[in-house]
Amino acid sequence: MFSDLPDFFPQPKSSSSPTPISAIGEAGLLQIVQRYCPAQVVGDDGAVLPAPEGQLVVSTDVLVEGVHFSDVTTPAHAVGWRAVAANLSDLAAMGSRPRALVVGLGLPGSTPVAWVEELYEGMRACCARWGAELVGGDLCRSPQRFVAITALGSVQPGRAIERRRAQPGDWLVVTGPHGDARAGLELLLHPEQGSSATAAQRQQLIRAHQYPRPRLDVLSLLEALPGPLRLAGMDTSDGLADALVQVCQSSGVAARIAAERIPISVALRQAFPAQALEWALYGGEDFELLLSAEVSVAKHLLEKLPGAAWIGEVTGWDPQGTVRLQDGQILSRQQAFQHF
């Protein structure tokens, strides 16, 4: 999964200046952040972009200090990466290729200039990895740090992935392992935990939390399939169980899940064997995709996509959207992360 680590986790490049942004003012801060945008589109009241082919896809995501990140768990470079990755994951979940992103940034005046530079280095690195561009945004003073990104993408008509399109007989496929990000968070908060894992395994789990990988690589496999494509799905950033229930409720179907088929990494099983399945279902922040597809499409994905796994099937129509494990346990969104 992490064979491309040297490129996937580029080293930060910014200075270590402790200067606060209040010392350089708004104009000085704008000069810094505009360096991370194409010169030909930044500097006006809006960015002028070529109209995309197909249908426009828009998604937005907000990361707030103390809710989504902290200095204990997430350095600024990783905050930038995760902020972009969250939006790119939403685009991937729609079957959409990314085009551009705009950033709304709130900061206390005491924030070091170096923190902002690291943040934008992380955002630029994630954009470069998947062919997106930062094209502008806005800044404001705030009592706590937050990053709000809106992403623009495009998808061809008839090719969008929607939660409401699952049907009885579909196979349920996930694109990779679940639970690693939750385990990485646990290690960052409680380094004494997970002592049975090797140093490399611990680092794998921490990187899964700090540098999630949006699954845009799946799109080329889907684009190779001919004709209109009926796919239901969403990303699993709020937990696999949450995604399963949301897809089934949106589609009005029931599903049966084989818990033993949910992919769980060796690192997670080694570090936290007792929590592995619970975190795979409810941990969140994994940024994998859950897809509900007819059998032939599902088999194509399983054959071509390393790490993908069949985890169950849609069993029938059900307005309640009930999702059961094979032992009869009903999955619930209430155990997943909730903002309110």
Salt bridges, closest charged atoms under 4 A:
ASP4 OD2 - ARG129 NH2 2.61
GLU65 OE2 - ARG145 NH1 3.84
ASP71 OD1 - ARG145 NH1 3.44
GLU117 OE2 - ARG35 NH2 3.62
GLU121 OE2 - ARG124 NH2 3.42
GLU162 OE2 - ARG164 NH2 3.30
ASP170 OD1 - ARG230 NH2 2.80
GLU186 OE1 - ARG182 NH1 2.88
GLU192 OE2 - HIS190 ND1 3.94
ASP217 OD2 - ARG215 NH2 2.85
GLU223 OE1 - ARG97 NH2 2.99
ASP242 OD1 - ARG333 NE 2.77
GLU285 OE1 - ARG82 NH2 2.62
GLU288 OE1 - ARG215 NH1 2.74
GLU313 OE2 - ARG256 NH2 2.85
